[in-house]
Amino acid sequence: MLEDLVEHMAACDFFLVDAVKTLEKAMIARAMKTAGGNRTEASKILGIHRNTLQSKLEEYAVAVPRKPPQKAGPALRARAK
């Protein structure tokens, strides 16, 4: 499978730097999805520092999935009064 990917990229004149960026962007997007948009968790999945992840998210313009808003529970409602 990996050999097929390498052959495909070589046939399409991908430079190594482009191939690395493509793989890196895909792995970051997958980690962010798995972590539900939590950057700290995604950085742990990837084995990189959170600041490095933040830089790469900006560099590659990766869409960050958002968690749905939480409903206000009793504790949140009490603080809002």
Beta strands, then each sheet from edge to edge (+ up, - down):
end
